Amino acid sequence: MYVCICKAVTDRQIRSAVQDGVTSMSGLRKTLGCAGQCGKCGRHVKEIRDEVVGGSCSDANLMRIPAFSAA
């Protein structure tokens, strides 16, 4: 699926780049050109990157879970 329309970058290309060691957003921008023109794909590129490096359950995501109150 195309993630970055401006540069015609697919999710497979992003996954492959991350698996090859390009794990920073700036690295992906330099390598593939994604998230560098209009920026609308940046969020999705980051989600794919995080999924590949195992960051889909990061502390930032845990902070979004509402606390249970036993009051």
C-alpha positions in Angstrom: 0.0 0.0 0.0 1.2 3.5 -0.8 2.0 5.4 2.4 3.7 8.5 0.9 1.9 9.7 -2.2 4.3 12.5 -2.9 7.3 10.2 -3.2 5.4 6.9 -4.1 6.7 5.1 -1.0 5.0 1.9 0.0 4.7 0.3 3.4 6.9 -2.6 2.1 9.7 -0.2 1.3 9.5 1.4 4.8 9.5 -2.0 6.5 12.4 -3.2 4.4 14.4 0.0 5.2 13.8 -0.4 8.9 14.8 -4.0 8.8 18.0 -2.9 7.0 18.8 -0.6 10.0 17.2 2.7 9.0 15.3 3.3 12.2 15.1 7.0 12.6 12.6 9.2 10.9 15.3 11.4 9.5 17.0 8.3 8.1 13.8 7.2 6.5 13.3 10.7 5.1 16.8 10.7 3.6 16.7 7.1 2.3 13.1 7.0 0.9 12.0 10.6 0.7 8.9 9.9 2.8 7.5 12.5 5.2 9.7 15.1 3.7 7.4 17.0 1.3 3.9 17.6 2.5 4.4 15.6 5.8 0.9 14.1 5.8 2.3 10.5 5.8 4.7 11.1 8.8 2.4 9.7 11.4 1.8 6.5 9.4 5.5 6.1 8.6 6.3 6.3 12.3 3.6 3.7 13.1 5.1 1.3 10.6 8.6 2.0 11.8 7.5 1.4 15.5 5.7 -1.8 14.5 8.8 -3.2 12.8 11.2 -2.3 15.6 8.8 -3.6 18.2 7.7 -0.3 19.5 3.9 -0.9 19.1 3.6 -1.3 22.9 5.8 1.6 24.0 5.5 3.6 27.2 3.9 6.4 25.3 1.1 4.1 24.2 0.6 2.8 27.7 0.2 6.4 29.0 -3.0 6.7 26.8 -4.8 3.9 28.7 -7.2 5.5 31.2 -6.5 4.6 34.8 -9.0 2.4 36.6 -10.6 4.0 39.7 -11.9 1.7 42.4 -13.7 4.6 44.2 
